[in-house]
């Protein structure tokens, strides 16, 4: 059975772009959010400008970035993506037309160039936000997100959860982060807040702390969601709908894997797998089998495989916006055009039948 399709839609652009409310904020964000993590590594500033120009012309009003970008994270490219966006704002004077989201990095000892590894998120948020504002050449951030939790959780494809992962201080850390975010909101530097790579417990604890202590309520959760990883549907989808903390779905094409370009061990020159020495979470024993299955469904129904994958994410009721990323303009155009693709019951039934046999091969 398919996840419930969103019934209420707002379409107010000649391109047919749909807009959905970001949490309970009243902000209407485009169903397609332009991801930016390739800018400054795989894409030049000129190419990034062209992407923003095209996307905004097609009704996209939502940009997502992070202090850590470009990807893969490196000392020499830290903050570069935000700088590129800031330069585009300066050139185009379009800051007021954009809902801008960025993120503060969580603890990462292997990234000591991010405030010494950023061991305490609450203590470093103020400095991180100020640095992002400077790079972005703006005086406010619409949505400021915690990139990954302070505590140990199963993010980025990690499996297994030993008892030693729980210290008993997790709730205190979340409260401290919200208190730090409150200062940014009070100062007018941040309008709304969100989380990323979070768990059901984490989202509910953020909501509980915000309600009890009258602190900023999270408006969204940015987690992976694609044919290869539908784990959001277990636990988090219910929270997203009940609490109006919608999903900003990242990696809807499983980092490009669903295009088929990595089948049979192929690694195209300049691709993510080519430039990133880290092992991809989408490189698992049943990945190729799943990709071939979904590509076969697309062929059966005369659909573009990547548009079918994006259209499936777009149609979910718990999704606020689908974050796309592209290194080439033809990819960008194809991805944005997914808002015009409607999947009929036969297509959805085939997709769900495949999922029943190949459930979450890349969690």
C-alpha positions, 0 to 999 in steps of 0.5 A: 500500500502506498503512503498517503498522497498529499491532497492539498496543493498550491500551484502558483507558477507558470512552470506548474511548481507546487508549494507546501507549508514549511511546518507551522511557519506559514512559509510556502516553499517549493516542492523542489528544493535546490541542493547545493553541495556540489558547488565549489567542488564538482561545480564552479561558481559560474555553473552554480549561478546558472543553476540558481538562475534556471531553478528560480525561473522555474519557480524554485524558491528554496535553497539548502546548503550547509557550513560544511559544504562543498562535498566531500568535506575538506579543509580547503572547501569548507564554507565555499558553497555558502560563499558562492550563494552569497555572491549570487545574492550580491549579484542578483539582489534576490535574497528576499525571493529565496527561502534560505536553509543552511546547517550547523555541523554536528560533532566530527573529530575527523573534521578538526577544521570545523571549530576543533571538531565541534564537540559541543553543538550548543556552544558553537552555534552562535559562532557557526551562524555568524560565520554562515551569515557572513559567507552568505552575505545576508543578515538572516537565515530562514531555516537553520538546521542541526546537520546531525545530532550531538549524540551517537545515532545511526545516521549516514547508513550506520547500523547497530545500536549498542547500549553504550550509545546512551549516556543519559545526557541526550535530553540535556544536550537537546535543551541546550541546543534549543536554548542556543537557537533561541538566542539566534531567533531573538537576535533576528539572525534565524527565523525558524529551526530544523533538524537533520539526520534525526531519529523519532526519539530525537524529533519528539524530544525537540518538540517536547523541550520546545513546548515545555520551555517555550523555545523554538519549535522545529519546522522540519526534518531533513533525512534521506528518502528514496526507493533504496531507503524508505525507512522514514516511513517507519516512525518518522512519517507518522510524526511528520504528519501528526506534528507538522514537522515535514520531511525535506527529503535528501538523496531522493536519487540515492546520490545518483545511484538510481540513474543507473550510472554506477551499475556493474561497478562503473564509476564515471570520471568526475562523479561523486563516487570518483571524487569521494574516498568515503565508501558510499552508503548506497554501495551495498550487496543488493543495490544493483538488483534494486536499481535494475528493478526500478529502472525496469518499472520505469521502462515498462511504463514509459517513464524516465527513471530519475523522474519516476524516482523523484515523482514518488518522493514528491507525492508523499504526504509527509514530504514538504520538499524534495532536495535535488542536486545536479552537476549538469544543467540537463540533469537539473532541468530533468529533475525540476520537471519531475513536478509535472510527472504524476504516477498512476496506480499501476506504477505505484503498485509496481513500485511497492511490489518491488519494495516489498521484495527489496525493502531498504537495501541501503538504509 
